[in-house]
Amino acid sequence: MIESRTVDVEGRTATVVTISNEHCRAVLTDLGARLRELHVPDRDGVFTDVVLGRATLAEAASDPNYMGSTAGRYANRIRGGRFVVDGEVHQVTLNEGGNHLHGGRIGFDRRQWDTHVDPTKDEVRFTLVSPDGDEGYPGELSTQVVYRLTGSVLDIEIEATTDRSTVVNIVHHSYFNLAGAAAGSVLEHLLQVNSSFYTPVDDELLPTGEVLAVEGTPFDFRSPTPIGKRLSEVSHSGAGRLTDDRGAGYDHNWVLTGTGMRDVATIEDPSSGRRLTLTTNQPGVQIYVGGYLAGVSAKAPLDQYDAFAGFTLETQTFPDAVNQSHFPQPILRPGETYHNAMRLSFSTDRSPDVLADA
């Protein structure tokens, strides 16, 4: 079932769409092509919203934490906001110190997208045209984001085309807490990532260019491991952000094993029994565990979030890839289609598929 309504958000009309079935309920908005709520059951069948969000739609529309949003044109970071495409130097806006982050000052997360609802497919499609020169990027970019709910599976598919060679890395940026959006820390969640390598970062959270083995490091999640088990061993200054005494923890790109659509990660909350399986066609995933969320205003019933209140799973091309020739390249040319597919499959430790794997 799918329902659409309009609401007033500080003088502008926004669209809110709800897709629901007996297994799951997703609430979306055209403000940032954003996921506002996602309700899934625990092992006892109790439904809870498992994505973090700001207190109001107005706050969500300008959220510097990108909660639930579609981030782009180029999500993650570009060093110095500078890159070269086909011999031409381009300078995009600098919005994180001397670097570019998540599309710039007014990225895709702060745009109001056009909304197209298809009730026959339980599907919502958001579209946006970004003009040539937008935030300094070359080319007119036409983008669509499709959210599709099937049973307990939420598919998110992002596509883009251009009329001029450009760089593209558009990601979905929800923060998840499988115990519930108001449940506190995710550090006891069990994380497994199908990855033997990661890309280390400097103190500006930009990749050093190295691709290192996870073995023997706190980045080794090849078997289910509590997120917080080796958190204190991950040290960086986080682009100048303040953190608590435990530091910021993970905000890194893992190099994913395999190609095409494949299962790349699972996360389970032992307290509720909820499990999330991530499937994607992308070469990397940025996992950030919310080390900078302390004091950020929150959806009811909370007033604000604490550090480590949620984790992201940003399926992506590697950060600053356009300036690292040995990374998968983010160049999109006329006649080509960018396609980032992300599938979120929810189950519990009482689900038949889980029991079959035991």
C-alpha positions as CSV (number, residue, x, y, z in Angstrom):
1,M,0.0,0.0,0.0
2,I,1.2,3.5,-0.8
3,E,0.0,6.8,0.4
4,S,1.1,10.3,-0.5
5,R,0.3,13.6,1.2
6,T,1.6,17.2,1.2
7,V,2.7,19.2,4.2
8,D,3.8,22.8,4.8
9,V,7.5,23.2,5.7
10,E,8.3,26.8,6.5
11,G,6.2,28.1,3.6
12,R,7.0,25.5,1.0
13,T,5.0,22.5,0.1
14,A,6.7,19.1,0.7
15,T,5.6,15.7,-0.2
16,V,5.6,12.8,2.2
17,V,5.0,9.2,0.9
18,T,4.4,6.1,3.0
19,I,4.9,2.6,1.6
20,S,3.7,-0.2,3.8
21,N,2.9,-3.9,3.9
22,E,2.6,-6.5,6.7
23,H,6.4,-6.8,6.9
24,C,7.7,-3.2,6.8
25,R,6.7,0.5,6.6
26,A,8.9,3.2,5.0
27,V,8.2,7.0,5.1
28,L,9.9,9.1,2.4
29,T,10.0,12.8,1.5
30,D,11.0,14.8,-1.6
31,L,13.2,17.0,0.6
32,G,16.5,15.4,-0.2
33,A,14.9,12.3,-1.7
34,R,15.1,11.2,1.9
35,L,14.1,8.1,4.0
36,R,12.5,9.5,7.2
37,E,11.3,6.3,8.9
38,L,11.6,2.6,8.4
39,H,9.6,0.3,10.7
40,V,10.6,-3.4,10.9
41,P,9.7,-6.1,13.4
42,D,11.9,-7.7,16.1
43,R,12.0,-11.4,17.0
44,D,8.7,-11.0,18.8
45,G,7.0,-9.2,15.9
46,V,7.2,-5.7,17.6
47,F,7.6,-3.0,14.9
48,T,10.1,-0.2,15.6
49,D,11.5,2.6,13.5
50,V,15.2,1.8,12.9
51,V,16.5,4.9,11.1
52,L,17.6,8.1,12.8
53,G,16.3,11.5,11.8
54,R,16.0,15.1,12.8
55,A,13.2,16.4,14.9
56,T,11.3,18.1,12.1
57,L,11.1,18.1,8.3
58,A,12.5,21.7,8.3
59,E,15.6,20.5,10.2
60,A,15.9,17.4,8.0
61,A,15.9,19.6,4.8
62,S,19.1,21.3,5.9
63,D,20.7,18.6,8.1
64,P,24.5,18.8,8.1
65,N,24.5,15.1,9.1
66,Y,22.7,14.0,5.9
67,M,20.3,11.7,7.8
68,G,18.3,9.5,5.4
69,S,19.2,11.7,2.4
70,T,20.4,11.2,-1.1
71,A,23.9,12.7,-1.1
72,G,25.6,13.9,-4.3
73,R,26.7,14.8,-6.9
74,Y,29.9,13.3,-5.5
75,A,29.3,11.9,-2.0
76,N,32.2,11.5,0.4
77,R,35.3,13.7,-0.1
78,I,37.3,15.3,-2.9
79,R,40.7,16.6,-1.8
80,G,40.9,20.4,-2.3
81,G,37.6,20.1,-4.3
82,R,39.8,19.8,-7.4
83,F,39.9,17.2,-10.1
84,V,40.7,16.7,-13.8
85,V,38.4,15.2,-16.4
86,D,39.6,14.7,-20.0
87,G,42.5,17.1,-19.4
88,E,40.2,19.9,-18.0
89,V,40.7,21.1,-14.4
90,H,37.5,21.6,-12.4
91,Q,37.1,23.2,-9.0
92,V,34.0,22.4,-6.9
93,T,32.9,24.2,-3.7
94,L,34.8,23.6,-0.5
95,N,32.4,22.9,2.4
96,E,34.5,20.9,4.8
97,G,37.6,22.9,5.6
98,G,39.7,22.9,2.4
99,N,37.9,19.9,0.9
100,H,34.6,19.0,-0.8
101,L,32.1,16.8,0.9
102,H,28.8,15.2,-0.2
103,G,28.1,17.5,-3.2
104,G,29.0,20.9,-1.7
105,R,27.1,23.6,0.2
106,I,23.8,22.9,-1.5
107,G,24.1,19.2,-2.5
108,F,21.4,16.8,-3.5
109,D,20.4,16.4,0.1
110,R,19.2,20.0,0.3
111,R,17.2,20.0,-3.0
112,Q,13.5,19.4,-3.4
113,W,13.1,16.5,-5.8
114,D,10.1,15.8,-8.1
115,T,8.0,12.9,-6.9
116,H,6.5,10.1,-9.0
117,V,4.4,7.5,-7.2
118,D,3.6,4.1,-8.7
119,P,1.0,2.3,-6.5
120,T,1.1,-0.8,-8.7
121,K,4.7,-1.5,-7.7
122,D,4.8,0.0,-4.2
123,E,7.5,2.3,-5.7
124,V,8.4,5.9,-5.4
125,R,10.7,7.7,-7.9
126,F,12.3,11.0,-7.1
127,T,13.9,12.9,-10.0
128,L,16.3,15.9,-10.1
129,V,18.1,17.8,-12.8
130,S,21.3,19.4,-11.7
131,P,22.5,22.2,-14.2
132,D,25.9,22.5,-15.7
133,G,28.2,24.3,-13.3
134,D,26.1,23.3,-10.2
135,E,28.5,23.6,-7.2
136,G,31.3,23.7,-9.8
137,Y,30.5,20.3,-11.5
138,P,30.6,20.0,-15.3
139,G,27.6,18.9,-17.2
140,E,23.9,18.8,-16.7
141,L,23.1,15.7,-14.6
142,S,19.7,14.0,-14.7
143,T,19.2,11.8,-11.6
144,Q,16.5,9.5,-10.3
145,V,16.2,7.6,-7.0
146,V,13.8,4.7,-6.8
147,Y,12.6,3.3,-3.5
148,R,10.7,0.0,-3.8
149,L,9.3,-2.1,-0.9
150,T,8.8,-5.8,-1.4
151,G,8.0,-7.8,1.7
152,S,10.8,-7.1,4.2
153,V,13.2,-5.8,1.4
154,L,13.7,-2.2,0.6
155,D,15.5,-1.6,-2.7
156,I,17.1,1.8,-3.4
157,E,18.3,2.4,-6.9
158,I,20.1,5.5,-8.0
159,E,20.7,6.3,-11.7
160,A,22.1,9.4,-13.5
161,T,23.0,10.5,-17.0
162,T,25.0,13.5,-18.2
163,D,25.4,15.6,-21.3
164,R,29.1,16.3,-20.5
165,S,31.9,14.2,-19.0
166,T,31.7,14.6,-15.2
167,V,32.2,12.7,-11.9
168,V,29.4,11.0,-10.1
169,N,29.1,9.1,-6.8
170,I,25.6,9.4,-5.4
171,V,24.8,7.5,-2.2
172,H,22.0,6.8,0.2
173,H,22.9,8.2,3.7
174,S,20.6,6.7,6.3
175,Y,21.8,6.0,9.9
176,F,20.5,2.7,11.2
177,N,20.0,1.4,14.7
178,L,18.5,-2.0,14.6
179,A,17.5,-1.8,18.3
180,G,15.4,1.2,17.4
181,A,16.1,4.8,16.5
182,A,15.8,5.9,20.1
183,A,17.6,2.9,21.6
184,G,21.1,4.4,22.2
185,S,24.4,3.0,21.0
186,V,25.0,0.6,18.1
187,L,28.4,-0.5,19.5
188,E,27.1,-3.9,20.6
189,H,25.7,-4.6,17.1
190,L,27.4,-7.5,15.3
191,L,28.9,-6.4,12.0
192,Q,30.2,-8.7,9.2
193,V,31.7,-7.2,6.0
194,N,32.8,-9.3,3.0
195,S,36.0,-7.4,2.6
196,S,39.7,-8.2,3.0
197,F,40.9,-4.6,2.4
198,Y,40.1,-1.0,3.4
199,T,41.3,2.4,2.4
200,P,43.0,4.2,5.3
201,V,42.5,7.9,5.8
202,D,44.4,10.9,7.1
203,D,43.2,13.4,9.7
204,E,41.0,15.1,7.1
205,L,39.2,11.8,6.5
206,L,40.6,11.6,3.0
207,P,42.2,8.4,1.7
208,T,45.9,8.2,1.8
209,G,45.9,6.3,-1.4
210,E,46.9,3.0,0.3
211,V,44.8,-0.1,0.1
212,L,45.6,-2.2,3.2
213,A,44.6,-5.7,4.4
214,V,42.2,-5.7,7.2
215,E,43.8,-8.8,8.8
216,G,45.3,-7.9,12.2
217,T,43.6,-4.5,12.3
218,P,40.4,-3.1,13.9
219,F,38.9,-3.1,10.4
220,D,38.7,-6.9,10.2
221,F,34.9,-7.7,10.3
222,R,35.2,-10.8,8.1
223,S,33.4,-12.7,10.9
224,P,30.6,-11.2,13.1
225,T,32.2,-8.8,15.5
226,P,30.8,-6.1,17.9
227,I,31.2,-2.7,16.3
228,G,32.7,-1.3,19.5
229,K,35.1,-4.2,20.2
230,R,38.3,-2.4,18.8
231,L,36.9,1.1,18.5
232,S,39.5,2.7,20.7
233,E,42.2,1.5,18.2
234,V,40.8,3.7,15.4
235,S,42.4,7.1,15.7
236,H,41.9,10.2,13.6
237,S,40.9,13.8,14.3
238,G,37.9,13.6,12.0
239,A,38.4,16.7,10.0
240,G,38.5,18.8,13.2
241,R,35.3,17.5,14.8
242,L,35.0,17.0,18.5
243,T,34.3,13.6,19.9
244,D,34.0,11.9,23.3
245,D,36.9,10.2,25.0
246,R,36.4,7.1,22.9
247,G,37.3,9.0,19.7
248,A,35.3,9.0,16.5
249,G,35.6,5.4,15.6
250,Y,34.9,4.2,12.1
251,D,34.3,6.5,9.1
252,H,36.1,4.5,6.4
253,N,35.7,2.8,3.1
254,W,35.9,-1.0,2.8
255,V,36.9,-2.6,-0.5
256,L,34.1,-5.0,-1.2
257,T,34.7,-8.6,-2.4
258,G,33.2,-9.6,-5.8
259,T,31.4,-7.7,-8.5
260,G,27.7,-7.2,-9.6
261,M,24.9,-7.5,-7.1
262,R,26.1,-9.6,-4.2
263,D,25.6,-9.7,-0.4
264,V,28.4,-7.6,1.1
265,A,27.5,-7.1,4.8
266,T,25.2,-8.2,7.6
267,I,24.5,-6.4,10.9
268,E,22.6,-7.9,13.8
269,D,21.3,-6.4,17.0
270,P,21.5,-9.2,19.7
271,S,18.9,-7.4,21.9
272,S,16.1,-7.4,19.4
273,G,17.2,-10.1,17.0
274,R,16.8,-7.8,14.0
275,R,19.3,-8.5,11.2
276,L,20.0,-6.4,8.1
277,T,21.7,-7.8,5.0
278,L,23.2,-5.3,2.6
279,T,23.4,-6.2,-1.1
280,T,24.9,-3.9,-3.7
281,N,26.7,-3.6,-7.1
282,Q,29.2,-1.0,-5.8
283,P,32.9,-1.6,-5.2
284,G,33.0,0.0,-1.8
285,V,31.0,0.8,1.3
286,Q,31.5,3.7,3.7
287,I,30.7,2.6,7.2
288,Y,30.4,5.4,9.7
289,V,29.3,4.6,13.3
290,G,28.0,8.1,14.3
291,G,31.0,9.2,16.4
292,Y,30.1,12.9,15.8
293,L,26.3,12.7,16.6
294,A,26.4,13.8,20.2
295,G,24.0,16.7,20.7
296,V,22.3,16.4,17.3
297,S,18.5,17.0,17.6
298,A,16.5,13.8,17.3
299,K,13.1,12.5,16.3
300,A,10.7,11.9,19.2
301,P,10.8,10.5,21.8
302,L,14.4,11.7,22.1
303,D,15.5,15.3,22.3
304,Q,19.0,14.6,21.0
305,Y,21.3,11.7,20.0
306,D,24.4,10.5,21.7
307,A,27.6,9.5,19.9
308,F,27.4,6.2,18.2
309,A,23.6,6.3,18.0
310,G,23.5,4.9,14.4
311,F,25.7,3.5,11.6
312,T,25.7,4.3,7.9
313,L,26.1,1.9,4.9
314,E,27.0,4.2,2.0
315,T,27.5,2.0,-1.1
316,Q,29.9,3.9,-3.3
317,T,32.8,4.5,-5.5
318,F,35.8,5.1,-3.3
319,P,36.3,8.6,-1.7
320,D,38.5,11.0,-3.8
321,A,38.7,8.3,-6.4
322,V,39.0,10.8,-9.3
323,N,42.4,11.8,-7.8
324,Q,43.6,8.3,-7.2
325,S,44.1,6.6,-10.5
326,H,44.3,3.1,-9.0
327,F,40.8,3.4,-7.4
328,P,37.7,2.5,-9.3
329,Q,37.0,5.6,-11.4
330,P,33.8,7.7,-11.0
331,I,33.8,9.3,-14.5
332,L,30.4,9.4,-16.3
333,R,30.3,10.3,-19.9
334,P,27.4,11.1,-22.3
335,G,25.6,8.0,-23.4
336,E,26.5,6.1,-20.2
337,T,24.2,5.5,-17.1
338,Y,25.5,5.7,-13.5
339,H,23.7,3.0,-11.5
340,N,24.1,2.5,-7.7
341,A,21.9,-0.4,-6.5
342,M,21.4,-1.0,-2.8
343,R,19.2,-3.7,-1.2
344,L,18.3,-3.7,2.5
345,S,16.9,-7.1,3.5
346,F,15.5,-7.4,7.1
347,S,15.1,-10.6,9.1
348,T,15.3,-11.8,12.7
349,D,17.0,-14.6,14.5
350,R,13.6,-16.4,14.3
351,S,13.1,-15.9,10.6
352,P,13.0,-19.1,8.4
353,D,16.0,-18.0,6.4
354,V,18.1,-17.4,9.5
355,L,17.1,-20.8,10.9
356,A,18.0,-22.5,7.6
357,D,21.5,-21.0,7.8
358,A,22.0,-22.2,11.3
